[in-house]
Amino acid sequence: MSDLEADISGLDLNVSTTVSFAGRLMRLDTEEDVEPIVSAVKGCQRLVTLNLEGNTLGISAAKQLAKSLESCASVENVLFNNLFTGRLKTEIPDVLVFMTSGLMLSNARLNTLDLSDNAIGPVGMPSLLPFLQSHSCQSLHTLRLNNCGLGVGGGHLLAKGLVHLKSLKTLICGRNRLEILGSEAIGNALAELHTLETLEMPQNGIHSKAIEAICGAIVANKGLKHLNLNDNNLKTEAKTIASALKTLNSIESINFGDCILKTEGCIAICEAIIESNASNLKEVILSGNEIGGQKAVNVIIECAQQLANSSNQTVKLKLELNDNNFGDSGVKALSLALEQLIHMDIKYLFDMYLFETHIKHNSINCYSNDEGSAEEDSDAHDADQPNEANEDTIHRDDGNEFGDKAVADRRDVHNSEAIVEELTRKIENDLTDINDLCSHFVQISVDGFDKQTSKLRDEALIESEVCLKCAIRSDPNEFIAMNALLVYLGLLKDETGVYKHVDDLRGPLSAITHSLGLLTPQQKHVLRAFMNRPNKSIEMCGKIRHNLMQQLFI
């Protein structure tokens, strides 16, 4: 206790309007524990900012501290981020009640409230809601609730508080698992405001109708300067977002990184920026959106040139285009046209480390599945048993022209070049998407594996090779096809949860070994790295896995 009291002597309370114990790592459980802070608050003649970031506050200590705040009507900035480390979720609601009650009783009018990095959750929001609706928050300009685990329920309660914050300029509530319903409620609430200048909602699982609600908020707040929706799914609503952007004349930064915009969405966004003549725009982030093609390159160049030549630009435009599908020619065209005009970040990734770091930016959102979950491991196949799971996991339509009848028809003529050419035409016509091609590659090789001989049937070898060749031929930067293939093999998790990975990989690994000559050295390097990782399904392939690894190291 004496050490903490000694720390207070270093605070110039007579001059400063701030009491800060930020980063002290203090565990405040009792009234005695919190006494140094209480003394500092009482000793500050005009307390404007109270910063307790990075400590941990318990119920008894909060009750005592709240009493000292009841006489601090001058408080404007409350920084309580990362304040509940090691606390039970049942403690946090009570602490919030005491602290907010003390502020309300003081008749303080807050400017800034930061509760980020606290496990408030849907359980804690009922304790915070009355404060947001009170006179103490009527003049609130900045509300930070980043990484608070609010969930859908917490999002709904936050929305009820937001409609009362008529002076709000900044809302930061990323990483809260708001999903569609929580984000939609917040979007609808923000549409009732007209003062917002900064909106940050990254990593919330936002898509579909929630995006429409947020667009309504964007349109209602025409003075918006900073918009961050990073790592949500804007794919289906990209044109809706683009239309909303046309209404913003003051926008300065846009962060749509990792939003699955695709090429079409990127073009819509850039065309909206061009049309709106957003001359104040200083930063645009479109990284990790699977953007490619000459049309996208052209519209990006036009958009960036217009912004760079704007009379309002006092600093160079910053444009981030990392981890897209421009390919060598696209990167060169963009660099040649823009590198002298703007600050552009456009990495074209090839090495394995960067591939793993950024792999979620490709055509299937996924995370590394290095060791697999216990549940996945328990599902590993028995080499002597039929793979019954394939009936549910790998299936075909009765009308699929690549089905059993087509296989049977080709059985005696599989070596014919004419048949291969015909098959290639059929696959290229019917399966134009890289993901579909890789999925079909796995289906064919699973269904075509003869468990009696432990070999892939000839017709399956031919069809799987054609599928893989078409997928690689369609890939503009080498890694999209590899990414999709790894997902369908179960070596990477499919974030969408749509695809169930295959337990018996003997057929797919046999097909890959047969078609290994189609892969580039970089693709082989990636495949080798993932094959070396602990994975029970891979390990149970025995000699087939060994043969593939031998070929990969040649």
KAPEDA-V294241 format. One record per pair of residues at least 24 apart in sequence whose ideal C-beta (glycine too) atoms are under 10 Angstrom apart, sorted by the first residue. I is the first residue (numbers start at 0). J is the second residue. Records with the same first field share a line. If there is no record, write none. Layout:
I: J, J
This chain:
0: 31, 32, 34, 35
1: 35
2: 35
3: 32, 33, 34, 35, 36, 38
4: 34, 35, 38, 39
5: 35
6: 35, 39
7: 34, 35, 36, 38, 39, 42
10: 35, 39, 42, 43
12: 38, 39, 40, 41, 42, 43, 44, 46
13: 42, 43, 44
14: 43, 44
15: 39, 43, 44, 45, 46, 47, 48
16: 43, 44, 45, 46, 47, 48, 73, 74, 75, 76
17: 43, 46, 47, 48, 49, 50, 76, 78
18: 42, 43, 46, 47, 48, 49, 50, 51, 71, 74
19: 48, 49, 50, 51, 52, 78
20: 49, 50, 51, 52, 53, 54
21: 50, 51, 52, 53, 54, 78, 80, 81
22: 50, 51, 52, 53, 54, 81
23: 51, 52, 53, 54
24: 53, 54, 55, 84
25: 51, 53, 54, 55, 56, 60
26: 54, 55, 56, 57, 60, 84, 85, 86
27: 51, 54, 55, 56, 57, 59, 60, 61, 63, 64, 82, 94
28: 55, 56, 57, 58, 59, 60, 61, 86
29: 57, 58, 59, 60, 63
30: 59, 60, 62, 63, 64, 66
31: 59, 60, 63
32: 56, 57, 59, 60, 63
33: 57, 59, 60, 61, 62, 63, 64, 65, 67
34: 60, 63, 64, 67
36: 60, 63, 64, 67
37: 63, 64, 65, 66, 67, 68
38: 67
39: 67
40: 64, 66, 67, 68, 70, 71, 74
41: 67, 68, 70, 71
43: 71, 73, 74
44: 73
45: 71, 72, 73, 74
46: 70, 71, 72, 73, 74, 75, 76, 105, 107
47: 71, 73, 74, 75, 76, 107, 110
48: 73, 74, 75, 76, 77, 78, 110, 111
49: 74, 75, 76, 77, 78, 79, 98, 102, 107
50: 76, 77, 78, 79, 80, 113
51: 77, 78, 79, 80, 81, 82, 98
52: 78, 79, 80, 81, 82, 113, 115, 116
53: 78, 80, 81, 82, 84, 116
54: 79, 81, 82, 83, 84
55: 81, 82, 83, 84, 85, 86, 90, 94
56: 82, 83, 84, 86, 90, 91, 94, 95, 97, 98, 117
57: 83, 85, 86, 87, 90, 93, 94
58: 86, 87, 89, 90, 91, 92, 93, 94, 96, 97
59: 93, 94, 97
60: 94, 97
61: 90, 91, 93, 94, 95, 96, 97, 98, 100, 101
62: 93, 94, 96, 97, 98, 100, 101
63: 97, 101
64: 94, 97, 98, 101
65: 94, 96, 97, 98, 99, 100, 101, 102, 103, 104, 105
66: 97, 100, 101, 104
67: 101, 105
68: 97, 98, 99, 100, 101, 102, 103, 104, 105, 107
69: 100, 101, 102, 103, 104, 105, 106, 107
70: 101, 104, 105
71: 101, 102, 104, 105, 106, 107
72: 102, 104, 105, 106, 107, 108, 135
73: 105, 106, 107, 108
74: 101, 102, 105, 106, 107, 108, 109, 110, 135
75: 107, 108, 109, 110, 111, 112, 138, 139, 140
76: 109, 110, 111, 112, 113, 140, 141
77: 102, 107, 109, 110, 111, 112, 113, 114, 135, 139
78: 111, 112, 113, 114, 115, 143
79: 112, 113, 114, 115, 116, 117, 143
80: 112, 113, 114, 115, 116, 117, 143, 144, 145, 146, 147
81: 113, 114, 115, 116, 117, 146
82: 113, 114, 115, 116, 117
83: 114, 116, 117, 118, 119, 123
84: 116, 117, 118
86: 117, 118
87: 118
88: 118, 119, 120, 121, 122, 123, 148
89: 122, 123
90: 123
91: 117, 118, 119, 120, 122, 123, 126, 127
92: 119, 120, 122, 123, 124, 125, 126, 127
93: 123, 126
94: 123, 126
95: 119, 123, 124, 125, 126, 127, 128, 129, 130
96: 123, 125, 126, 127, 129, 130
97: 126
98: 126, 127, 130
99: 126, 127, 128, 129, 130, 131, 133, 135, 136
100: 126, 129, 130, 133
102: 130, 133, 135, 136
103: 129, 130, 133, 134, 135, 136
104: 135
105: 135
106: 134, 135
107: 134, 135, 136, 138
108: 134, 135, 136, 137, 138, 139, 166
109: 133, 135, 136, 137, 138, 139, 140, 141, 142
110: 136, 138, 139, 140, 141, 166, 168
111: 139, 140, 141, 142, 143, 169
112: 136, 139, 140, 141, 142, 143, 144, 164
113: 141, 142, 143, 144, 145, 171
114: 142, 143, 144, 145, 147
115: 142, 143, 144, 145, 146, 147, 171, 172, 173, 174
116: 143, 144, 145, 146, 147, 148, 174
117: 144, 145, 146, 147, 148
118: 146, 147, 148
119: 144, 146, 147, 148, 149, 150, 153, 157, 175
120: 147, 148, 149, 150, 152, 153, 175, 176
121: 148, 149, 150, 151, 152, 153, 154, 155, 156, 157, 176, 181
122: 148, 150, 152, 153
123: 147, 148, 149, 153, 156
124: 149, 150, 152, 153, 154, 155, 156, 157, 159, 160
125: 152, 153, 156
126: 156
127: 153, 156, 157, 160
128: 153, 156, 157, 159, 160, 163
129: 160
130: 160
131: 156, 157, 159, 160, 161, 162, 163, 164
132: 159, 160, 161, 162, 163, 164
133: 160, 163
134: 163
136: 160, 163, 164, 165, 166, 167
137: 163, 164, 165, 166
138: 164, 165, 166, 167
139: 163, 164, 165, 166, 167, 168, 169
140: 164, 166, 167, 168, 169, 194, 196, 197
141: 167, 168, 169, 170, 171, 196, 197
142: 167, 168, 169, 170, 171, 172
143: 169, 170, 171, 172, 173, 199
144: 170, 171, 172, 173, 174, 175
145: 171, 172, 173, 174, 175, 199, 200, 201, 202
146: 171, 172, 173, 174, 175, 202
147: 172, 173, 174, 175, 176
148: 174, 175, 176
149: 174, 175, 176, 177, 181, 185, 203
150: 175, 176, 177, 178, 180, 181
151: 175, 176, 177, 178, 179, 180, 181, 182, 183, 184, 204
152: 177, 180, 181, 184
153: 177, 181
154: 178, 179, 180, 181, 182, 183, 184, 185, 186, 188, 203, 209
155: 180, 181, 183, 184, 185, 188
156: 181, 184
157: 181, 184, 185, 188
158: 182, 183, 184, 185, 186, 187, 188, 189, 191, 212
159: 184, 188
160: 188
161: 185, 186, 187, 188, 189, 191, 192, 195, 216
162: 187, 188, 189, 190, 191, 192
163: 188, 191, 192
164: 188, 189, 191, 192, 194, 195
165: 191, 192, 193, 194
166: 192, 194
167: 192, 194, 195, 196, 197, 198, 220
168: 192, 194, 195, 196, 197, 198, 220, 222, 223, 224
169: 194, 195, 196, 197, 198, 199, 224, 225
170: 195, 196, 197, 198, 199, 200, 216
171: 197, 198, 199, 200, 201, 225, 227
172: 198, 199, 200, 201, 203
173: 199, 200, 201, 202, 203, 227, 228, 229, 230, 231
174: 200, 201, 202, 203, 230
175: 200, 201, 202, 203, 204
176: 202, 203, 204
177: 202, 203, 204, 205, 209, 231
178: 203, 204, 205, 206, 209
179: 203, 204, 205, 206, 207, 208, 209, 210, 212, 232
180: 208, 209
181: 205, 209
182: 206, 207, 208, 209, 210, 212, 213, 228, 231
183: 207, 208, 209, 210, 211, 212, 213, 215
184: 209, 212
185: 209, 212, 213, 216
186: 210, 211, 212, 213, 214, 215, 216, 217, 219
187: 211, 212, 213, 215, 216
188: 212, 216
189: 213, 215, 216, 217, 219, 220, 223
190: 214, 215, 216, 217, 218, 219, 220
191: 215, 216, 219
192: 216, 219, 220
193: 219, 220, 221, 222
194: 219, 220, 222, 223
195: 219, 220, 221, 222, 223, 224, 225, 226
196: 220, 222, 223, 224, 225, 249, 250, 251
197: 223, 224, 225, 226, 227, 251, 252
198: 223, 224, 225, 226, 227, 228
199: 225, 226, 227, 228, 229, 254
200: 226, 227, 228, 229, 230, 231
201: 227, 228, 229, 230, 231, 254, 256, 257, 258
202: 228, 229, 230, 231, 257
203: 228, 229, 230, 231
204: 230, 231, 232
205: 230, 231, 232, 233, 236, 258
206: 231, 232, 233, 234, 235, 236, 258, 259
207: 232, 234, 235, 236
208: 235, 236
209: 236
210: 234, 235, 236, 237, 239, 240, 243, 258
211: 236, 239, 240, 243
213: 239, 240, 243
214: 239, 240, 241, 242, 243, 244, 246
215: 239, 243
216: 243
217: 242, 243, 244, 246, 247, 250
218: 242, 243, 244, 245, 246, 247
219: 243, 246
220: 246, 247, 249
221: 246, 247, 248, 249, 250
222: 247, 248, 249, 250
223: 247, 248, 249, 250, 251, 253
224: 249, 250, 251, 252, 279, 280, 281
225: 249, 250, 251, 252, 253, 254, 281, 282
226: 250, 251, 252, 253, 254, 255
227: 252, 253, 254, 255, 256, 284
228: 253, 254, 255, 256, 257, 258
229: 254, 255, 256, 257, 258, 284, 286, 287
230: 254, 255, 256, 257, 258, 259, 287, 359, 364
231: 255, 257, 258, 259
232: 257, 258, 259, 260, 364, 495
233: 257, 258, 259, 260, 261, 264, 267, 268, 288
234: 258, 259, 260, 261, 263, 264, 288, 289
235: 259, 261, 264
236: 264
237: 261, 263, 264, 265, 266, 267, 268, 271, 288
238: 263, 264, 266, 267, 268, 270, 271
239: 267
240: 264, 267, 268, 271
241: 265, 266, 267, 268, 269, 270, 271, 272, 274, 275
242: 267, 271, 274
243: 271
244: 268, 269, 270, 271, 272, 274, 275, 277, 280
245: 270, 271, 272, 273, 274, 275, 276, 277
246: 271, 275
247: 271, 272, 275, 277, 279, 280
248: 275, 276, 277, 278, 279
249: 277, 278, 279, 280
250: 275, 277, 278, 279, 280, 281, 282, 283
251: 277, 279, 280, 281, 282
252: 279, 280, 281, 282, 283, 284, 317
253: 277, 280, 281, 282, 283, 284, 285
254: 282, 283, 284, 285, 286, 319
255: 283, 284, 285, 286, 287, 288
256: 283, 284, 285, 286, 287, 288, 319, 320, 321, 322, 360
257: 284, 285, 286, 287, 288, 322, 357, 359, 360, 364
258: 284, 285, 286, 287, 288
259: 287, 288, 289, 360, 362, 363, 364
260: 285, 287, 288, 289, 290, 295, 323
261: 288, 289, 290, 291, 295, 323, 324, 362
262: 288, 289, 290, 291, 292, 294, 295, 296, 298, 323, 324
263: 290, 292, 294, 295
264: 288, 289, 290, 295
265: 289, 290, 291, 292, 294, 295, 298, 299, 302, 320, 323
266: 290, 292, 294, 295, 297, 298, 299, 302
267: 298
268: 298, 299, 302
269: 295, 297, 298, 299, 300, 301, 302, 303, 305
270: 298, 301, 302
271: 302
272: 298, 301, 302, 303, 305, 306
273: 298, 301, 302, 303, 304, 305, 306
276: 305, 306, 309, 311
277: 302, 305, 306, 309, 311
278: 305, 306, 308, 309, 310, 311, 312
279: 306, 309, 311, 312, 313
280: 305, 306, 309, 311, 312, 316, 317, 318
281: 306, 311, 312, 313, 314, 315, 316, 317, 342
282: 314, 316, 317, 318, 319, 342
283: 316, 317, 318, 319, 320, 341
284: 317, 318, 319, 320, 321, 344
285: 318, 319, 320, 321, 322, 323, 345
286: 318, 319, 320, 321, 322, 323, 344, 345, 346, 357, 360
287: 319, 320, 321, 322, 323, 357, 358, 359, 360, 361, 364
288: 320, 321, 322, 323, 324, 360
289: 322, 323, 324, 360, 361, 362, 475, 476, 479
290: 320, 322, 323, 324, 325, 329
291: 323, 324, 325, 326, 329, 474, 475, 476, 479
292: 324, 325, 326, 329, 475
293: 325, 328, 329, 332
295: 320, 323, 324, 325, 329, 333
296: 320, 325, 326, 328, 329, 330, 331, 332, 333, 336
297: 332, 333, 336
299: 323, 325, 329, 332, 333, 336, 337, 343, 345
300: 332, 333, 335, 336, 337, 340
301: 336
303: 333, 336, 337, 340, 341, 343
304: 336, 337, 340, 341
306: 340, 341
307: 337, 339, 340, 341
308: 340
312: 340, 341
314: 342
315: 339, 340, 341, 342, 343
316: 340, 341, 342, 343
317: 341, 342, 343, 344
318: 342, 343, 344, 345
319: 343, 344, 345, 346
320: 344, 345, 346, 347
321: 345, 346, 347, 348, 353, 357, 360
322: 346, 347, 348, 353, 354, 356, 357, 358, 359, 360, 361, 476, 478
323: 347, 360, 361, 475, 476
324: 360, 361, 362, 474, 475, 476, 477, 478, 479
325: 475, 476
326: 474, 475, 476, 477
327: 475, 476
328: 475
329: 475, 476
330: 476
347: 476, 477
348: 476, 477, 478, 521
349: 476, 477, 478, 519, 520, 521, 524, 525
350: 521, 524, 525
351: 521, 524, 525, 527, 528, 529
352: 528
353: 478
354: 477, 478, 481, 482, 521, 522, 524, 525, 528, 529
355: 491, 525, 528, 529
357: 478
358: 478, 481, 482, 485, 486, 491, 525
359: 482, 491, 492, 494
360: 478, 479, 482
361: 433, 434, 474, 476, 478, 479, 480, 481, 482, 483, 485, 486, 491
362: 432, 433, 434, 437, 474, 478, 479, 480, 482, 483, 486
363: 433, 434, 437, 438, 479, 482, 483, 485, 486, 487, 491, 492, 493, 494, 495, 497, 498
364: 482, 486, 491, 492, 493, 494, 495
365: 482, 483, 485, 486, 490, 491, 492, 493, 494, 495, 498
366: 491, 492, 493, 494
367: 485, 490, 491, 492, 529, 532
368: 485, 486, 488, 489, 490, 491, 492, 493, 500, 529, 532, 534
369: 490, 491, 529, 532, 533, 534
370: 532, 533, 534, 535
371: 489, 490, 492, 500, 532, 533, 534, 535, 536, 537
372: 492
375: 489, 492, 500, 502, 534, 535, 536
376: 533, 534, 535, 536
377: 535
378: 489, 499, 500, 502, 535, 536
379: 502, 503, 504, 534, 535, 536, 537, 538, 539
380: 501, 502, 503, 504, 505, 535, 536, 539, 540
381: 502, 503, 539
382: 450, 453, 503, 505, 539, 540, 541
383: 450
384: 450, 503
385: 450, 503
386: 445, 448, 450, 501, 502, 503, 504, 505, 506
387: 502, 503
388: 499, 501, 502, 503
389: 442, 445, 446, 448, 501, 502, 503, 506
391: 499
392: 441, 442, 445, 498, 499, 500, 501, 502, 503
393: 438, 441, 442, 443, 444, 445, 446, 487, 499, 501, 503, 506
394: 442, 446
395: 439, 442, 443, 446
399: 429, 439, 442
400: 425, 426, 429
401: 425, 426, 429, 430, 439, 442, 443, 446, 462, 466
402: 446
403: 446
405: 458, 462
406: 443, 446, 447, 456, 458, 459, 461, 462
407: 458
408: 458
409: 457, 458, 461, 462
410: 456, 457, 458
411: 457, 458
412: 458
413: 456, 457, 458, 459, 460, 461, 462
414: 457, 461
415: 461
418: 458, 461
419: 461, 462, 464, 465
420: 465
422: 458, 461, 462, 464, 465, 466
423: 462, 464, 465, 466, 468, 469, 472
424: 465
425: 462, 465
426: 462, 465, 466, 468, 469, 470
427: 465, 468, 469, 472, 473
430: 466, 469, 470, 473
431: 469, 473
432: 470, 473, 483
433: 469, 470, 471, 472, 473, 474, 475, 479, 480, 481, 482, 483, 484
434: 470, 479, 480, 482, 483, 484, 486, 487, 498
435: 466, 469, 470, 483
436: 465, 466, 467, 468, 469, 470, 471, 472, 473, 474, 480, 483, 484
437: 466, 467, 469, 470, 471, 474, 479, 480, 481, 482, 483, 484, 485, 486, 487, 488
438: 466, 470, 483, 484, 486, 487, 498
439: 463, 465, 466, 467, 469, 470, 487
440: 464, 465, 466, 467, 468, 469, 470, 480, 483, 484, 487, 488, 507, 510, 511, 514
441: 466, 483, 484, 486, 487, 488, 489, 498, 500, 501, 504, 506, 507, 510, 511
442: 466, 487, 501, 506, 507
443: 467, 506, 507, 510
444: 501, 504, 505, 506, 507, 508, 509, 510, 511, 513, 514
445: 501, 502, 503, 504, 505, 506, 507, 510
446: 506
447: 506, 509, 510
448: 503, 504, 505, 506, 507, 508, 509, 510, 543
449: 505, 506, 509
450: 503, 505, 506
453: 505, 506, 509, 540, 541, 542, 543
454: 505, 506, 509, 543
455: 505, 506, 507, 508, 509, 510, 512, 513, 543
456: 506, 509
459: 506, 509, 510, 513
460: 509, 510, 513, 514
461: 513
462: 510
463: 506, 507, 509, 510, 511, 513, 514
464: 510, 511, 513, 514, 516, 517
465: 514
466: 510, 514
467: 510, 511, 513, 514, 515, 517, 518
468: 514, 516, 517
470: 517
471: 514, 517, 518, 519, 522
472: 517
474: 519, 522
476: 521
477: 518, 519, 520, 521, 522, 525
478: 519, 521, 522, 525
480: 517, 518, 522
481: 518, 519, 521, 522, 523, 524, 525, 526, 529
482: 525
484: 511, 518, 522, 525, 526, 529
485: 525, 526, 529, 530
488: 526, 529, 530, 534, 536, 537
489: 534, 536, 537
490: 526, 528, 529, 530, 532, 534, 536, 537
491: 529
500: 536
501: 536
502: 535, 536, 539
503: 536, 539, 540
504: 534, 536, 537, 538, 539, 540, 543, 544
505: 536, 539, 540, 541, 542, 543, 544
506: 540, 543
507: 540, 543, 547
508: 536, 537, 540, 543, 544, 545, 546, 547, 548
509: 540, 543, 546, 547
511: 543, 547, 550, 551
512: 543, 544, 546, 547, 548, 549, 550, 551
513: 547, 550
515: 547, 550, 551, 553
516: 550
518: 551
523: 550, 551, 552, 553
524: 551
526: 551
527: 551, 552
